[in-house]
Amino acid sequence: MSDPKLTDWLTTAAAALDLPAPSTDECRAVLDLVRDTAHGVCRPAAPLAAYLIGVAVGRGADPDVARVAVAALVRPETR
């Protein structure tokens, strides 16, 4: 991530949740998914998709599998 403010905030937020900070690749994957969801479904769906993936991962789902499953629900022309 090239934005130091974002990197600092993510590091602080992750620490507050007792989690490791997400990698650059993880951030890019989530940001790509929410962008595609916002444009391919509707804007409010973007943070809700991220939330649903987070809940699934919290319940033991593989993060990449959860992300791909939700991405498959976005209109193909937006990917």
DSSP file (Angstrom, degrees, kcal/mol; ACC not computed):
  #  RESIDUE AA STRUCTURE BP1 BP2  ACC     N-H-->O    O-->H-N    N-H-->O    O-->H-N    TCO  KAPPA ALPHA  PHI   PSI    X-CA   Y-CA   Z-CA
    1    1 A M              0   0    0      0, 0.0    23,-0.1     0, 0.0    24,-0.0   0.000 360.0 360.0 360.0 135.7    0.0    0.0    0.0
    2    2 A S        +     0   0    0      1,-0.1     3,-0.1     5,-0.0     0, 0.0   0.573 360.0  88.3 -95.1  -8.8    1.4    3.3   -0.9
    3    3 A D     >  -     0   0    0      1,-0.2     4,-2.6     2,-0.0     3,-0.2  -0.801  58.3-164.0 -94.9 108.2   -0.6    5.5    1.4
    4    4 A P  H  > S+     0   0    0      0, 0.0     4,-2.8     0, 0.0     5,-0.2   0.849  89.6  56.0 -60.4 -34.2    1.2    5.8    4.8
    5    5 A K  H  > S+     0   0    0      2,-0.2     4,-2.3     1,-0.2     5,-0.1   0.923 110.6  44.5 -63.2 -43.3   -1.9    7.0    6.5
    6    6 A L  H  > S+     0   0    0      2,-0.2     4,-3.0    -3,-0.2     5,-0.2   0.926 113.3  50.6 -65.8 -44.9   -3.9    3.9    5.4
    7    7 A T  H  X S+     0   0    0     -4,-2.6     4,-2.3     1,-0.2    -2,-0.2   0.921 112.2  47.2 -59.6 -45.1   -1.0    1.6    6.3
    8    8 A D  H  X S+     0   0    0     -4,-2.8     4,-2.3     2,-0.2    -1,-0.2   0.913 113.1  48.6 -62.8 -43.1   -0.8    3.2    9.8
    9    9 A W  H  X S+     0   0    0     -4,-2.3     4,-3.1    -5,-0.2     5,-0.2   0.925 111.6  49.0 -65.0 -44.2   -4.5    3.0   10.3
   10   10 A L  H  X S+     0   0    0     -4,-3.0     4,-2.8     1,-0.2     5,-0.2   0.904 111.2  50.1 -61.6 -41.6   -4.7   -0.7    9.2
   11   11 A T  H  X S+     0   0    0     -4,-2.3     4,-2.2    -5,-0.2    -1,-0.2   0.920 114.2  44.7 -61.9 -44.3   -1.8   -1.6   11.5
   12   12 A T  H  X S+     0   0    0     -4,-2.3     4,-2.2     2,-0.2    -2,-0.2   0.917 114.5  48.1 -66.7 -44.3   -3.5    0.1   14.4
   13   13 A A  H  X S+     0   0    0     -4,-3.1     4,-1.2     2,-0.2    -2,-0.2   0.914 112.0  49.6 -63.8 -43.2   -6.9   -1.4   13.6
   14   14 A A  H  <>S+     0   0    0     -4,-2.8     5,-3.0    -5,-0.2     3,-0.5   0.922 111.0  49.6 -61.6 -43.9   -5.5   -4.9   13.2
   15   15 A A  H ><5S+     0   0    0     -4,-2.2     3,-1.4     1,-0.2    -1,-0.2   0.887 106.3  55.9 -62.7 -38.7   -3.6   -4.5   16.6
   16   16 A A  H 3<5S+     0   0    0     -4,-2.2    -1,-0.2     1,-0.3    -2,-0.2   0.794 112.2  43.3 -63.1 -27.3   -6.8   -3.4   18.3
   17   17 A L  T 3<5S-     0   0    0     -4,-1.2    -1,-0.3    -3,-0.5    -2,-0.2   0.311 116.5-115.6 -98.3   6.7   -8.5   -6.6   17.1
   18   18 A D  T < 5S+     0   0    0     -3,-1.4    -3,-0.2     1,-0.2    -2,-0.1   0.912  75.0 127.5  57.4  45.8   -5.4   -8.7   18.0
   19   19 A L      < -     0   0    0     -5,-3.0    -1,-0.2    -8,-0.1     2,-0.2  -0.889  66.2-103.3-125.6 155.9   -4.8   -9.5   14.3
   20   20 A P        -     0   0    0      0, 0.0     3,-0.1     0, 0.0    -3,-0.0  -0.532  48.4 -98.5 -73.0 149.7   -1.8   -9.3   12.1
   21   21 A A        -     0   0    0     -2,-0.2   -10,-0.1     1,-0.1   -14,-0.0  -0.426  46.3-103.4 -64.7 142.1   -1.9   -6.4    9.6
   22   22 A P        -     0   0    0      0, 0.0    -1,-0.1     0, 0.0    -8,-0.0  -0.350  35.9-114.5 -67.5 148.9   -3.1   -7.5    6.2
   23   23 A S     >  -     0   0    0      1,-0.1     4,-2.6    -3,-0.1     5,-0.2  -0.284  27.3-105.4 -74.6 166.9   -0.5   -7.8    3.5
   24   24 A T  H  > S+     0   0    0      1,-0.2     4,-2.6     2,-0.2     5,-0.2   0.905 123.3  51.0 -58.8 -42.1   -0.4   -5.6    0.4
   25   25 A D  H  > S+     0   0    0      2,-0.2     4,-2.3     1,-0.2    -1,-0.2   0.895 109.5  49.7 -64.3 -40.0   -1.8   -8.5   -1.7
   26   26 A E  H  > S+     0   0    0      2,-0.2     4,-2.2     1,-0.2     5,-0.2   0.921 111.8  48.7 -64.8 -42.9   -4.7   -9.1    0.8
   27   27 A C  H  X S+     0   0    0     -4,-2.6     4,-2.9     1,-0.2     5,-0.2   0.934 111.2  49.5 -61.2 -46.1   -5.5   -5.4    0.8
   28   28 A R  H  X S+     0   0    0     -4,-2.6     4,-2.6     1,-0.2     5,-0.2   0.908 110.0  51.4 -61.0 -42.7   -5.5   -5.3   -3.0
   29   29 A A  H  X S+     0   0    0     -4,-2.3     4,-2.1     2,-0.2    -1,-0.2   0.911 113.6  43.7 -62.1 -43.2   -7.7   -8.3   -3.3
   30   30 A V  H  X S+     0   0    0     -4,-2.2     4,-2.8     2,-0.2     5,-0.2   0.926 114.3  49.4 -69.0 -44.2  -10.3   -6.9   -0.9
   31   31 A L  H  X S+     0   0    0     -4,-2.9     4,-2.1     1,-0.2    -2,-0.2   0.887 111.2  49.8 -63.1 -38.5  -10.2   -3.4   -2.5
   32   32 A D  H  X S+     0   0    0     -4,-2.6     4,-2.6    -5,-0.2    -1,-0.2   0.923 111.6  49.3 -63.6 -43.6  -10.6   -5.0   -6.0
   33   33 A L  H  X S+     0   0    0     -4,-2.1     4,-2.6    -5,-0.2    -2,-0.2   0.937 112.5  45.6 -62.8 -47.3  -13.6   -7.0   -4.8
   34   34 A V  H  X S+     0   0    0     -4,-2.8     4,-2.6     2,-0.2    -1,-0.2   0.865 112.6  51.9 -68.3 -33.0  -15.4   -4.0   -3.1
   35   35 A R  H  X S+     0   0    0     -4,-2.1     4,-2.1    -5,-0.2     5,-0.2   0.958 112.8  44.6 -62.5 -49.4  -14.7   -1.9   -6.2
   36   36 A D  H  X S+     0   0    0     -4,-2.6     4,-2.7     1,-0.2     5,-0.2   0.876 114.6  49.3 -64.0 -37.5  -16.2   -4.5   -8.5
   37   37 A T  H  X>S+     0   0    0     -4,-2.6     4,-2.4     2,-0.2     5,-1.0   0.917 109.3  51.6 -67.5 -43.3  -19.1   -5.0   -6.1
   38   38 A A  H  <5S+     0   0    0     -4,-2.6    -2,-0.2     1,-0.2    -1,-0.2   0.892 120.4  34.4 -60.7 -39.5  -19.9   -1.3   -5.9
   39   39 A H  H  <5S+     0   0    0     -4,-2.1    -2,-0.2    -5,-0.2    -1,-0.2   0.803 123.9  42.7 -85.6 -30.9  -19.9   -1.0   -9.6
   40   40 A G  H  <5S+     0   0    0     -4,-2.7    35,-0.3    -5,-0.2    -3,-0.2   0.685 133.9  10.3 -93.2 -19.2  -21.4   -4.3  -10.5
   41   41 A V  T  <5S-     0   0    0     -4,-2.4     2,-0.3    -5,-0.2    -3,-0.2   0.593 118.6 -63.8-118.1 -80.9  -24.1   -4.6   -7.9
   42   42 A C    >>< -     0   0    0     -5,-1.0     3,-1.3     1,-0.1     4,-0.6  -0.922  43.4 -99.6-169.8 158.2  -24.6   -1.3   -6.0
   43   43 A R  T >4 S+     0   0    0     -2,-0.3     3,-1.5     1,-0.3    -5,-0.1   0.878 117.6  54.3 -56.0 -45.3  -22.4    0.9   -3.8
   44   44 A P  T 3> S+     0   0    0      0, 0.0     4,-1.1     0, 0.0    -1,-0.3   0.752  98.6  66.1 -63.9 -19.7  -23.9   -0.3   -0.4
   45   45 A A  H <> S+     0   0    0     -3,-1.3     4,-2.5    -8,-0.2     5,-0.2   0.769  87.7  71.6 -69.8 -23.8  -23.2   -3.9   -1.4
   46   46 A A  H <X S+     0   0    0     -3,-1.5     4,-1.9    -4,-0.6    -1,-0.2   0.961 103.0  34.6 -62.8 -57.1  -19.4   -3.2   -1.3
   47   47 A P  H  > S+     0   0    0      0, 0.0     4,-2.3     0, 0.0    -1,-0.2   0.857 118.0  55.2 -67.6 -30.0  -18.9   -2.9    2.5
   48   48 A L  H  X S+     0   0    0     -4,-1.1     4,-2.6     2,-0.2    -2,-0.2   0.876 105.9  51.3 -68.9 -35.5  -21.6   -5.5    3.2
   49   49 A A  H  X S+     0   0    0     -4,-2.5     4,-2.3     2,-0.2    -1,-0.2   0.920 110.5  48.9 -63.5 -43.2  -19.7   -8.0    0.9
   50   50 A A  H  X S+     0   0    0     -4,-1.9     4,-2.3     1,-0.2    -2,-0.2   0.900 111.1  50.8 -63.1 -39.9  -16.5   -7.3    2.9
   51   51 A Y  H  X S+     0   0    0     -4,-2.3     4,-2.6     2,-0.2    -2,-0.2   0.941 109.5  49.6 -61.9 -48.2  -18.4   -7.8    6.1
   52   52 A L  H  X S+     0   0    0     -4,-2.6     4,-2.5     1,-0.2    -2,-0.2   0.896 111.0  49.7 -60.3 -40.6  -19.9  -11.1    5.0
   53   53 A I  H  X S+     0   0    0     -4,-2.3     4,-2.7     2,-0.2    -1,-0.2   0.918 110.1  51.6 -63.7 -42.1  -16.5  -12.3    3.9
   54   54 A G  H  X S+     0   0    0     -4,-2.3     4,-2.5     2,-0.2    -2,-0.2   0.902 110.0  48.3 -60.9 -42.3  -15.1  -11.3    7.3
   55   55 A V  H  X S+     0   0    0     -4,-2.6     4,-1.3     2,-0.2    -1,-0.2   0.930 112.1  49.6 -63.5 -44.7  -17.9  -13.2    9.1
   56   56 A A  H  <>S+     0   0    0     -4,-2.5     5,-2.6     1,-0.2     3,-0.3   0.917 112.4  47.0 -60.5 -43.7  -17.2  -16.3    7.0
   57   57 A V  H ><5S+     0   0    0     -4,-2.7     3,-1.9     1,-0.2    -1,-0.2   0.901 108.3  55.9 -65.5 -40.3  -13.5  -16.1    7.6
   58   58 A G  H 3<5S+     0   0    0     -4,-2.5    -1,-0.2     1,-0.3    -2,-0.2   0.775 105.9  52.5 -61.5 -25.6  -14.2  -15.7   11.3
   59   59 A R  T 3<5S-     0   0    0     -4,-1.3    -1,-0.3    -3,-0.3    -2,-0.2   0.323 134.8 -86.8 -93.3   6.9  -16.2  -18.9   11.2
   60   60 A G  T < 5S+     0   0    0     -3,-1.9    -3,-0.2     1,-0.3    -2,-0.1   0.430  77.9 143.5 109.9  -1.3  -13.3  -20.7    9.6
   61   61 A A      < -     0   0    0     -5,-2.6    -1,-0.3    -6,-0.2     3,-0.0  -0.385  59.4-104.7 -69.8 149.8  -13.7  -20.2    5.8
   62   62 A D     >  -     0   0    0      1,-0.1     4,-2.6    -2,-0.1     5,-0.2  -0.606  27.7-134.2 -69.9 130.1  -10.5  -19.7    3.8
   63   63 A P  H  > S+     0   0    0      0, 0.0     4,-2.4     0, 0.0     5,-0.2   0.888 103.5  47.5 -57.0 -42.3  -10.2  -16.0    2.9
   64   64 A D  H  > S+     0   0    0      2,-0.2     4,-2.4     1,-0.2     5,-0.2   0.901 112.5  48.9 -67.9 -39.7   -9.4  -16.6   -0.7
   65   65 A V  H  > S+     0   0    0      2,-0.2     4,-2.3     1,-0.2    -1,-0.2   0.920 112.7  48.1 -65.2 -43.4  -12.3  -19.1   -1.2
   66   66 A A  H  X S+     0   0    0     -4,-2.6     4,-2.0     2,-0.2     5,-0.2   0.921 112.5  48.8 -62.8 -44.0  -14.8  -16.7    0.5
   67   67 A R  H  X S+     0   0    0     -4,-2.4     4,-2.7    -5,-0.2    -2,-0.2   0.921 112.1  48.0 -62.8 -44.5  -13.6  -13.8   -1.6
   68   68 A V  H  X S+     0   0    0     -4,-2.4     4,-1.9     1,-0.2    -1,-0.2   0.888 109.0  54.4 -64.7 -39.0  -13.8  -15.8   -4.9
   69   69 A A  H  < S+     0   0    0     -4,-2.3     4,-0.3     1,-0.2    -1,-0.2   0.912 113.4  41.3 -62.1 -42.5  -17.3  -17.0   -3.9
   70   70 A V  H >< S+     0   0    0     -4,-2.0     3,-1.6     1,-0.2     4,-0.3   0.899 111.2  56.1 -72.3 -40.1  -18.6  -13.5   -3.4
   71   71 A A  H >< S+     0   0    0     -4,-2.7     3,-1.6     1,-0.3    -2,-0.2   0.840  98.3  63.4 -59.8 -32.4  -16.8  -12.2   -6.5
   72   72 A A  T 3< S+     0   0    0     -4,-1.9    -1,-0.3     1,-0.3    -2,-0.2   0.694  96.1  59.5 -66.1 -17.3  -18.6  -14.8   -8.6
   73   73 A L  T <  S+     0   0    0     -3,-1.6     2,-0.3    -4,-0.3    -1,-0.3   0.527  86.6  93.6 -88.1  -6.5  -21.9  -13.1   -7.7
   74   74 A V  S <  S-     0   0    0     -3,-1.6     5,-0.1    -4,-0.3   -37,-0.1  -0.635  96.5 -88.0 -86.1 143.8  -20.8   -9.8   -9.3
   75   75 A R    >   -     0   0    0    -35,-0.3     3,-1.9    -2,-0.3     4,-0.3  -0.249  36.2-129.5 -51.6 131.1  -21.7   -9.1  -12.9
   76   76 A P  G >  S+     0   0    0      0, 0.0     3,-1.5     0, 0.0    -1,-0.1   0.797 102.1  65.7 -56.9 -32.2  -19.0  -10.6  -15.1
   77   77 A E  G 3  S+     0   0    0      1,-0.3    -2,-0.1     2,-0.2   -37,-0.0   0.651  97.0  57.1 -69.1 -12.1  -18.6   -7.4  -17.2
   78   78 A T  G <         0   0    0     -3,-1.9    -1,-0.3     1,-0.2   -39,-0.1   0.554 360.0 360.0 -92.6  -8.0  -17.2   -5.6  -14.1
   79   79 A R    <         0   0    0     -3,-1.5    -1,-0.2    -4,-0.3    -2,-0.2   0.440 360.0 360.0 -97.8 360.0  -14.4   -8.0  -13.5
